[in-house]
């Protein structure tokens, strides 16, 4: 092949390379503009937080406090539940949860909204729910108390986090337990009168 043939082919090859590079650059730019960059980027959604801040009528939050593992007659627990329409405290005796006392209070959406936003600011849903045996609270902290916090839709638990007073059973709750506990307790007028009926 003579030099004149090579001289004609080289510019054509260079033009093709420039076109390929330009097309690749345009495709990359289009992806970053329309798809927000890396198409493999995963958006993490905290479903617990979303459910916590949802104030529709079928949403609620619940706290359960369980005492030490003792004889059935001496075992006590209680729950506080709040929804946009209702607040409730129920105290129990025994492992079959025989009701000692239960009291309902009216609620409204604005009051519920203030509570759940306060719980959110206290990082209630920042923990990662445990799975399997790690999330089984049966027998946990036999000499102390166990605290369970649930965000619910109707009767379905969206997310449950728990902790205890035992150092070897910290559970999944990352928030300050005393702060969360106080927020729930303050939802019940004369809270101490109701819980004085159970040995906690």
Buried (B, 14 or more C-beta within 10 A) or exposed (E): EEEEEEEEEEEEEEEEEEEEEEEEEEEEEEEEEEEEEEEEEEEEEEEBBEBBBBBEEEBBBBBBBBBBBEEEEEBBBBBBBBBBEBBBBBBBBBEEBEEBBEBEEEBEEEEBEEBBEBBBEBBBBBBEBBEEEEEEBEEBBEEBBBBBBBBBEEEEEBBBBBBBEBEEBEBBBBBEBEBBBEBBBEBBEEBEEBBEEBEB
